[in-house]
Amino acid sequence: MKLLHVDASILGRNSVSRQLSAAIVKRLREAHPRIEVTYTDLGAQPIGHLTGAHLAAAQGATPESPALLEDLARGARALEDFLAADILVVGAPMYNFSISSQLKAWIDRIAVAGRTFRYTEKGPEGLAGAKKVIVASSRGGFYGPQSPAAFLDHQESYLRGILGFLGITDLTFVRAEGLNVGADQRQAAIEAATAEAARLAA
Ligand SMILES: Cc1cc2nc3c(=O)[nH]c(=O)nc-3n(C[C@H](O)[C@H](O)[C@H](O)COP(=O)(O)O)c2cc1C
């Protein structure tokens, strides 16, 4: 069994989503001692944003610069790691009501027509459906369905949308929210989410 662990926070050791994604991976390692884990740290080593040059190379143009070649190889590796994974664990912080731009750059490399989705006469079809995805979600405020700010959640709702588009239906969120409301709420949210990670069905 293969697990791909992706972190996307820019806050390094102070990151809550990193703490939670690590707790989730720990739980899965305990449940499946032979699990093979691949780790991608998009904060420490970001994938470049998709550009016209990337699309041209995908259409067969010869890449001009060594930097582009290296970035193309990184993107191709991201896609292969994603395709190979049975389980994906993503640390996904909310920044400016959405996911981090590092995580978006990674998604731009794994959403590839003909590999992870295709268009058919009946509409789009996801090709990456046989995966389980667990998202470690961290956010400063509250965005639950009853909250006045619910309409501003373009983080979890986006991940649900794009992963659903790729065919993934087995999606779980382990969430710590209200992290910037106060120290007590922060501690309680992290403790509750960490305990939830430890209880996850394997
Ligand atoms: C650049 C930046 C933008 C943020 N934007 C939001 C936001 O729009 N809404 C919110 O509730 N919290 C926001 N926060 C708070 C983060 O969601 C919170 O710090 C969370 O812990 C981030 O996850 P991380 O610790 O894994 O990086 C923001 C934090 C940063 C650093």
The ligand as an SDF file (V2000), in Angstrom:
LIG
                    3D

 31 33  0  0  0  0  0  0  0  0999 V2000
   -1.0320   34.3740    4.7500 C   0  0  0  0  0  0  0  0  0  0  0  0
   -2.1190   33.8980    5.6630 C   0  0  0  0  0  0  0  0  0  0  0  0
   -3.4370   34.0880    5.2990 C   0  0  0  0  0  0  0  0  0  0  0  0
   -4.4530   33.6390    6.1320 C   0  0  0  0  0  0  0  0  0  0  0  0
   -5.7460   33.7960    5.7430 N   0  0  0  0  0  0  0  0  0  0  0  0
   -6.7360   33.3100    6.5270 C   0  0  0  0  0  0  0  0  0  0  0  0
   -8.1040   33.4290    6.1200 C   0  0  0  0  0  0  0  0  0  0  0  0
   -8.4370   33.9340    5.0630 O   0  0  0  0  0  0  0  0  0  0  0  0
   -9.0550   32.9280    6.9460 N   0  0  0  0  0  0  0  0  0  0  0  0
   -8.7510   32.3230    8.1320 C   0  0  0  0  0  0  0  0  0  0  0  0
   -9.6520   31.8630    8.8280 O   0  0  0  0  0  0  0  0  0  0  0  0
   -7.4670   32.1890    8.5400 N   0  0  0  0  0  0  0  0  0  0  0  0
   -6.4710   32.6800    7.7550 C   0  0  0  0  0  0  0  0  0  0  0  0
   -5.1700   32.5500    8.1640 N   0  0  0  0  0  0  0  0  0  0  0  0
   -4.8810   31.7990    9.3920 C   0  0  0  0  0  0  0  0  0  0  0  0
   -4.4970   30.3870    9.0490 C   0  0  0  0  0  0  0  0  0  0  0  0
   -5.5530   29.6840    8.4370 O   0  0  0  0  0  0  0  0  0  0  0  0
   -4.0240   29.6560   10.2910 C   0  0  0  0  0  0  0  0  0  0  0  0
   -2.8590   30.3340   10.7660 O   0  0  0  0  0  0  0  0  0  0  0  0
   -3.6810   28.1930   10.0560 C   0  0  0  0  0  0  0  0  0  0  0  0
   -3.0220   27.6890   11.1770 O   0  0  0  0  0  0  0  0  0  0  0  0
   -2.7960   28.0460    8.8260 C   0  0  0  0  0  0  0  0  0  0  0  0
   -2.3640   26.7000    8.6910 O   0  0  0  0  0  0  0  0  0  0  0  0
   -0.8230   26.3610    8.9460 P   0  0  0  0  0  0  0  0  0  0  0  0
   -0.5680   26.6880   10.4010 O   0  0  0  0  0  0  0  0  0  0  0  0
   -0.6850   24.9290    8.6540 O   0  0  0  0  0  0  0  0  0  0  0  0
   -0.0250   27.2100    8.0050 O   0  0  0  0  0  0  0  0  0  0  0  0
   -4.1420   32.9920    7.3520 C   0  0  0  0  0  0  0  0  0  0  0  0
   -2.7910   32.8280    7.7130 C   0  0  0  0  0  0  0  0  0  0  0  0
   -1.7940   33.2600    6.8790 C   0  0  0  0  0  0  0  0  0  0  0  0
   -0.3560   33.0430    7.2680 C   0  0  0  0  0  0  0  0  0  0  0  0
  1  2  1  0
  2  3  1  0
  2 30  2  0
  3  4  2  0
  4  5  1  0
  4 28  1  0
  5  6  2  0
  6  7  1  0
  6 13  1  0
  7  8  2  0
  7  9  1  0
  9 10  1  0
 10 11  2  0
 10 12  1  0
 12 13  2  0
 13 14  1  0
 14 15  1  0
 14 28  1  0
 15 16  1  0
 16 17  1  0
 16 18  1  0
 18 19  1  0
 18 20  1  0
 20 21  1  0
 20 22  1  0
 22 23  1  0
 23 24  1  0
 24 25  2  0
 24 26  1  0
 24 27  1  0
 28 29  2  0
 29 30  1  0
 30 31  1  0
M  END
$$$$
